[in-house]
Amino acid sequence: MKLFSEYHEKRMLVSGQGPVVENAQGLGFRNVVTVDELRMAFPLLDMVDLERRLKTTPLPRNDFPRIEGVLLLGEPVRWETSLQLIMDVLLSNGSPGAGLATPPYPHLPVLASNMDLLWMAEAKMPRFGHGTFLLCLETIYQKVTGKELRYEGLMGKPSILTYQYAEDLIRRQAERRGWAAPIRKLYAVGDNPMSDVYGANLFHQYLQKATHDGAPELGAGGPRQQQPSASQSCISVLVCTGVYNPRNPQSTEPVLGGGEPPFHGHRDLCFSPGLMEASHVVNDVNEAVQLVFRKEGWALE
């Protein structure tokens, strides 16, 4: 999100839970409004919960500054409220108190992070993630307008943006240490084939194409290049201490009646089963570090 500096001064509607204002400000966004603040300014918009419906009609407001974009940081608590108000903002071009006869398209810029459809908690079955909320928003927008919801940026694994940002941080650390030679090979360690491994392999594929043919166009999940990448490869290392279970490699991809496992990735990321295959599989992070040392020819201390 820090890479999208052109939106940092714009008035952004932020969705999520927890200290969303502080989180957004920590990423550089200095002018944010929450869904609750929008609901309080326009109480007639939130109509699903009968308990919260107003008994009287308030006077219309015309002093609420126009919203200029939408920032989706994570799944909210009241999905029906957030879905409704985000749609209101998109359909009204940022002025939900007024409304428009014809919804604008392209709509206001939308930035989203954390695309996981499901995640595993204490329950026996996976729980809805922010990817499920995004799926709901995309489907509603398509159904209402007949057009596709578009993103200016999709952050979080397996988006290439996330790996590009990690590479940039590594480059800065190397510069602070006075390392003259650029880092050509990256290693990505994780426990989820669909996010960690898929994203690392996707980034590796991007680096290979960029080296030989120039950087390809990759849409909202693609890179925002601050400077040309010096890296030439990204090696994926899968550990067996989390989501991935070596005794049941498909355990995170439930299949009903057999057949191909469903693709749980985001709509804008084309599915390629081969990208879920890790370059290396090790027991834990310690073994992953030892593997990197061996591959780079460094002595183990």
Backbone hydrogen bonds, N-H to C=O, Kabsch-Sander energy under -0.5 kcal/mol:
donor,donor_aa,acceptor,acceptor_aa,energy
4,F,1,M,-1.4
5,S,3,L,-1.3
7,Y,4,F,-1.8
8,H,5,S,-1.2
10,K,7,Y,-0.7
12,M,10,K,-0.8
12,M,31,N,-2.2
13,L,69,G,-2.8
14,V,12,M,-0.6
14,V,33,V,-2.4
15,S,71,L,-2.6
20,V,18,G,-2.4
23,N,19,P,-2.7
24,A,20,V,-2.6
25,Q,21,V,-2.6
26,G,22,E,-2.3
27,L,23,N,-0.9
27,L,24,A,-0.6
28,G,25,Q,-1.3
29,F,24,A,-2.3
30,R,8,H,-2.8
30,R,28,G,-0.6
33,V,12,M,-2.6
35,V,14,V,-0.8
38,L,34,T,-2.1
39,R,35,V,-2.6
40,M,36,D,-2.3
41,A,37,E,-1.8
42,F,38,L,-2.1
45,L,42,F,-2.0
46,D,43,P,-0.6
47,M,45,L,-1.1
50,L,48,V,-0.8
52,R,49,D,-1.2
53,R,49,D,-0.6
53,R,50,L,-0.6
67,I,94,G,-2.5
68,E,11,R,-3.5
69,G,11,R,-0.9
70,V,109,P,-2.6
71,L,13,L,-3.5
72,L,70,V,-0.5
72,L,111,L,-3.2
73,L,15,S,-2.4
73,L,71,L,-0.8
74,G,15,S,-0.7
79,W,77,V,-1.0
82,S,78,R,-2.2
83,L,79,W,-3.1
84,Q,80,E,-1.9
85,L,81,T,-2.6
86,I,82,S,-2.5
87,M,83,L,-2.1
88,D,84,Q,-2.3
89,V,85,L,-2.2
90,L,86,I,-2.4
91,L,87,M,-2.9
92,S,88,D,-1.6
93,N,90,L,-0.7
94,G,89,V,-2.6
95,S,92,S,-0.7
98,A,95,S,-2.0
99,G,95,S,-1.8
111,L,70,V,-2.7
112,A,153,G,-2.3
113,S,72,L,-2.2
114,N,155,M,-1.3
117,L,264,H,-0.5
119,W,127,R,-1.9
121,A,119,W,-0.5
127,R,119,W,-3.3
129,G,117,L,-3.0
131,G,116,D,-2.8
132,T,116,D,-0.6
132,T,129,G,-1.0
133,F,129,G,-1.2
134,L,130,H,-2.6
135,L,131,G,-2.0
136,C,132,T,-2.0
137,L,133,F,-2.4
138,E,134,L,-3.0
139,T,135,L,-2.3
140,I,136,C,-2.6
141,Y,137,L,-2.5
142,Q,138,E,-2.3
143,K,139,T,-2.4
144,V,140,I,-2.6
145,T,141,Y,-2.6
146,G,142,Q,-2.0
147,K,141,Y,-0.6
152,E,110,V,-2.7
153,G,110,V,-1.2
154,L,220,A,-1.9
155,M,112,A,-3.2
159,S,156,G,-2.7
160,I,221,G,-0.8
161,L,221,G,-1.5
162,T,159,S,-0.9
163,Y,159,S,-1.0
164,Q,160,I,-2.6
165,Y,161,L,-2.3
166,A,162,T,-2.0
167,E,163,Y,-2.4
168,D,164,Q,-2.2
169,L,165,Y,-2.1
170,I,166,A,-2.3
171,R,167,E,-2.5
172,R,168,D,-2.1
173,Q,169,L,-2.2
174,A,170,I,-2.3
175,E,171,R,-2.1
176,R,172,R,-2.3
177,R,173,Q,-1.4
178,G,175,E,-1.3
179,W,174,A,-2.5
180,A,178,G,-0.6
184,R,182,P,-0.6
186,L,233,S,-2.2
188,A,235,I,-2.9
189,V,187,Y,-0.5
190,G,237,V,-2.2
196,D,192,N,-1.1
197,V,192,N,-1.8
198,Y,193,P,-1.5
199,G,195,S,-2.1
200,A,196,D,-2.0
201,N,197,V,-2.7
202,L,198,Y,-2.3
203,F,199,G,-2.4
204,H,200,A,-2.4
205,Q,201,N,-2.5
206,Y,202,L,-2.2
207,L,203,F,-2.8
208,Q,204,H,-2.4
209,K,205,Q,-2.2
210,A,206,Y,-2.8
211,T,207,L,-2.1
212,H,208,Q,-1.7
213,D,209,K,-3.4
214,G,209,K,-0.7
214,G,210,A,-0.8
221,G,218,L,-0.7
222,G,219,G,-1.7
225,Q,223,P,-0.5
232,Q,184,R,-3.4
233,S,184,R,-1.5
235,I,186,L,-3.3
236,S,234,C,-0.5
237,V,188,A,-2.9
238,L,280,H,-3.0
239,V,190,G,-2.4
240,C,282,V,-0.7
240,C,283,N,-1.1
242,G,244,Y,-0.5
244,Y,191,D,-1.7
248,N,245,N,-1.6
251,S,248,N,-2.4
253,E,250,Q,-2.0
257,G,255,V,-0.6
264,H,262,P,-0.7
269,L,266,H,-1.9
270,C,268,D,-0.7
275,L,272,S,-2.2
276,M,273,P,-1.8
277,E,274,G,-1.4
278,A,276,M,-0.7
279,S,236,S,-0.8
280,H,236,S,-1.5
282,V,238,L,-2.7
288,A,284,D,-1.6
289,V,285,V,-2.5
290,Q,286,N,-2.2
291,L,287,E,-2.3
292,V,288,A,-2.1
293,F,289,V,-2.2
294,R,290,Q,-2.3
295,K,291,L,-2.7
296,E,292,V,-2.2
297,G,293,F,-0.6
297,G,294,R,-1.0
298,W,293,F,-2.6
